[in-house]
Amino acid sequence: MKRIVRYEDVRHFDLTADVVVCGYGGAGGCAALEARRAGAEVLLIEQASGAGGSTMMSACEMFLGGGGGTRLQRELGFTETTDNFYAYLKACFGDNTDEARLRQFVDNAAAHFDWMEALGVVYKRGFYAGRDVVAMTGDSLQYTGNEQSYPFNTVAAAVPHGHLPADANHEGGLRVMAALVARVTEAGVRTQFDTRAQQLIQDDSGRVRGIVARRFGERQFIEARRGVVLTTGGFIMNEAMTRRHIPSLDAVALRHGNPGDRGDGILMGVAAGGQAINMGEAFVGVAHYPPAQLTYGIFVNAAGQRFINEDIYLARLGHYIHAQPDPRVYLFIDNRFFDRPAYIQTEIVAVGDTVAEVERDAGLPPRALQQTVAFYNEHAARGEDPLFHKSPDYLAPLTTPPYALSSYRLSDLKPPVFTLGGLDVRPTGEVLDSDGDPIAGLYAAGRTVAGIPRNSQGYASGMSVADVTYFGRLAGIQAAAAAPA
Ligand SMILES: Cc1cc2nc3c(=O)[nH]c(=O)nc-3n(C[C@H](O)[C@H](O)[C@H](O)COP(=O)(O)OP(=O)(O)OC[C@H]3O[C@@H](n4cnc5c(N)ncnc54)[C@H](O)[C@@H]3O)c2cc1C
């Protein structure tokens, strides 16, 4: 389908607003709210019959810090300088960091927490110190990334960044979206559901002037006097796009998102002259905790070699498993630390009273696993991991038979995957063309753009929702401030 319609060819508009926001998830709701608060007349359209998107499905953990600490961090006795937060995030994404975006975020992340509280999201003043992706205790602050792990603990002081709605467990998205929808409605944003944006309307000067949407089989022409904001999520549900951009994950992925993650906003933005960047990167989560005791085990590849410190966050593990030249990867563990929680039903490929037996039954190269385990045990007994620097908290010799080796091959696990590529935009949401110039009238935010999280090895729970809500707000403010066409 051609995703552009010429403005000069449009005969009438069915609807008109200053700002038209496409996609009512976290980014779209925040963009619409801020645009309305800035005085714009806002129309928010959504292809589903209700608001939410992946944001509502999520735990809505948000990765925040800096500025001396968020209110929650400070009240729980943690402080963090903006430089420390910057150093941590810079270490996550390295050369692929969008510097302007990162600076904007770290300078304002603590205030964004206040904005979320003012929205009506309740956070409990409790710190969860355990090793879990989402605290199941009702507490609102926890470590959700690699803050305590090597090499990140060498560049930034470890501070817990995960902010989770109170008593929500995995249902934080319901709480956040309920608060957001209430404020959006109160503010007087017009919403229209069951409406899928399909094409941008662009005039001969290149300015985006509106959209063409489809509603119950009918085309609707919608004019945007100041701007269109694309917030339609990522593209993990678009198989043609995932085959093209993340082919090696395509076959193994459990597609993690809502059915609307078809990349519509990215495709429309590209058709208007925008650039899609970072398209080969995705979150790949390999669950290996809780229980924390599994972290005492060691991951080995098909050569029987370790390749990572096991105390890392699950997306970093996913990245490094994916990077192994042979897809066969195993967790080696002894009877003292063995557990097999219901949600990690990995295949146990070998069990034995000696490491040699396990090695032979799994078909690993002779003596490879035995040498790996012997070397590991020798140092673990002293609380050391000279190869990968696992935290001493999870170092203990694996010497209690029987031993087990379970498969962590991605094609067996089917790990959750969602995309991290999208339109190239300024921090304030302007979609950029191939010369790096903004396309007049076109803005985007959320997983429709390449945001703060740029790869799996640096990802931490909370980075996506923090990014989509904060930068969604900025895109809405920017679009509302544009001069009308
Ligand atoms: C189960 C789960 C748990 C997660 N947990 C976390 C977490 O705790 N913390 C975290 O940071 N991240 C988490 N994530 C990731 C995070 O939720 C998403 O990356 C983020 O919410 C995306 O926000 P968004 O606003 O860009 O998109 P969405 O919230 O998906 O909103 C996009 C909206 O656009 C609509 N849409 C799509 N196409 C069109 C169209 N053409 N026209 C109109 N509307 C359209 C969709 O229906 C959708 O409602 C989780 C993801 C999942 C699936």
The ligand as an SDF file (V2000), in Angstrom:
LIG
                    3D

 53 58  0  0  0  0  0  0  0  0999 V2000
    4.0770   -8.5540   28.7700 C   0  0  0  0  0  0  0  0  0  0  0  0
    4.9780   -7.3580   28.6350 C   0  0  0  0  0  0  0  0  0  0  0  0
    5.5800   -6.8400   29.7700 C   0  0  0  0  0  0  0  0  0  0  0  0
    6.4270   -5.7350   29.6610 C   0  0  0  0  0  0  0  0  0  0  0  0
    6.9410   -5.1720   30.8030 N   0  0  0  0  0  0  0  0  0  0  0  0
    7.6380   -4.0250   30.7030 C   0  0  0  0  0  0  0  0  0  0  0  0
    8.0200   -3.3040   31.8710 C   0  0  0  0  0  0  0  0  0  0  0  0
    7.6670   -3.6650   33.0040 O   0  0  0  0  0  0  0  0  0  0  0  0
    8.7680   -2.1910   31.7170 N   0  0  0  0  0  0  0  0  0  0  0  0
    9.1480   -1.7310   30.4770 C   0  0  0  0  0  0  0  0  0  0  0  0
    9.8350   -0.7310   30.4060 O   0  0  0  0  0  0  0  0  0  0  0  0
    8.7480   -2.3600   29.3630 N   0  0  0  0  0  0  0  0  0  0  0  0
    7.9810   -3.4640   29.4390 C   0  0  0  0  0  0  0  0  0  0  0  0
    7.5340   -4.0500   28.2990 N   0  0  0  0  0  0  0  0  0  0  0  0
    7.7420   -3.3540   27.0160 C   0  0  0  0  0  0  0  0  0  0  0  0
    6.8220   -2.1240   26.9660 C   0  0  0  0  0  0  0  0  0  0  0  0
    5.5740   -2.4510   27.5450 O   0  0  0  0  0  0  0  0  0  0  0  0
    6.5850   -1.5940   25.5580 C   0  0  0  0  0  0  0  0  0  0  0  0
    7.7920   -1.5290   24.8400 O   0  0  0  0  0  0  0  0  0  0  0  0
    5.9830   -0.1810   25.6240 C   0  0  0  0  0  0  0  0  0  0  0  0
    4.8760   -0.1810   26.5200 O   0  0  0  0  0  0  0  0  0  0  0  0
    5.5420    0.3130   24.2590 C   0  0  0  0  0  0  0  0  0  0  0  0
    4.8220    1.5170   24.4180 O   0  0  0  0  0  0  0  0  0  0  0  0
    4.2600    2.3010   23.1460 P   0  0  0  0  0  0  0  0  0  0  0  0
    3.4540    3.4190   23.6580 O   0  0  0  0  0  0  0  0  0  0  0  0
    5.3620    2.5940   22.2060 O   0  0  0  0  0  0  0  0  0  0  0  0
    3.3450    1.2330   22.4110 O   0  0  0  0  0  0  0  0  0  0  0  0
    1.9780    0.5840   22.9040 P   0  0  0  0  0  0  0  0  0  0  0  0
    1.7540    0.7380   24.3530 O   0  0  0  0  0  0  0  0  0  0  0  0
    1.9320   -0.7850   22.3370 O   0  0  0  0  0  0  0  0  0  0  0  0
    0.8820    1.4850   22.1760 O   0  0  0  0  0  0  0  0  0  0  0  0
    0.7570    1.4880   20.7820 C   0  0  0  0  0  0  0  0  0  0  0  0
   -0.7230    1.5730   20.4360 C   0  0  0  0  0  0  0  0  0  0  0  0
   -0.8580    1.8740   19.0500 O   0  0  0  0  0  0  0  0  0  0  0  0
   -1.9410    1.1340   18.5250 C   0  0  0  0  0  0  0  0  0  0  0  0
   -1.7540    1.0690   17.0700 N   0  0  0  0  0  0  0  0  0  0  0  0
   -0.9000    0.3080   16.3560 C   0  0  0  0  0  0  0  0  0  0  0  0
   -1.0020    0.5860   15.0500 N   0  0  0  0  0  0  0  0  0  0  0  0
   -1.9420    1.5540   14.9330 C   0  0  0  0  0  0  0  0  0  0  0  0
   -2.4870    2.2720   13.8320 C   0  0  0  0  0  0  0  0  0  0  0  0
   -2.0560    2.0770   12.5800 N   0  0  0  0  0  0  0  0  0  0  0  0
   -3.4400    3.1970   14.0570 N   0  0  0  0  0  0  0  0  0  0  0  0
   -3.9010    3.4190   15.3260 C   0  0  0  0  0  0  0  0  0  0  0  0
   -3.4280    2.7690   16.3970 N   0  0  0  0  0  0  0  0  0  0  0  0
   -2.4480    1.8630   16.2120 C   0  0  0  0  0  0  0  0  0  0  0  0
   -1.8590   -0.1950   19.2410 C   0  0  0  0  0  0  0  0  0  0  0  0
   -3.0860   -0.8810   19.1880 O   0  0  0  0  0  0  0  0  0  0  0  0
   -1.4670    0.2570   20.6500 C   0  0  0  0  0  0  0  0  0  0  0  0
   -2.6090    0.5000   21.4380 O   0  0  0  0  0  0  0  0  0  0  0  0
    6.6860   -5.1660   28.3880 C   0  0  0  0  0  0  0  0  0  0  0  0
    6.0900   -5.6970   27.2440 C   0  0  0  0  0  0  0  0  0  0  0  0
    5.2190   -6.7690   27.3640 C   0  0  0  0  0  0  0  0  0  0  0  0
    4.5550   -7.2940   26.1260 C   0  0  0  0  0  0  0  0  0  0  0  0
  1  2  1  0
  2  3  1  0
  2 52  2  0
  3  4  2  0
  4  5  1  0
  4 50  1  0
  5  6  2  0
  6  7  1  0
  6 13  1  0
  7  8  2  0
  7  9  1  0
  9 10  1  0
 10 11  2  0
 10 12  1  0
 12 13  2  0
 13 14  1  0
 14 15  1  0
 14 50  1  0
 15 16  1  0
 16 17  1  0
 16 18  1  0
 18 19  1  0
 18 20  1  0
 20 21  1  0
 20 22  1  0
 22 23  1  0
 23 24  1  0
 24 25  2  0
 24 26  1  0
 24 27  1  0
 27 28  1  0
 28 29  2  0
 28 30  1  0
 28 31  1  0
 31 32  1  0
 32 33  1  0
 33 34  1  0
 33 48  1  0
 34 35  1  0
 35 36  1  0
 35 46  1  0
 36 37  1  0
 36 45  1  0
 37 38  2  0
 38 39  1  0
 39 40  1  0
 39 45  2  0
 40 41  1  0
 40 42  2  0
 42 43  1  0
 43 44  2  0
 44 45  1  0
 46 47  1  0
 46 48  1  0
 48 49  1  0
 50 51  2  0
 51 52  1  0
 52 53  1  0
M  END
$$$$
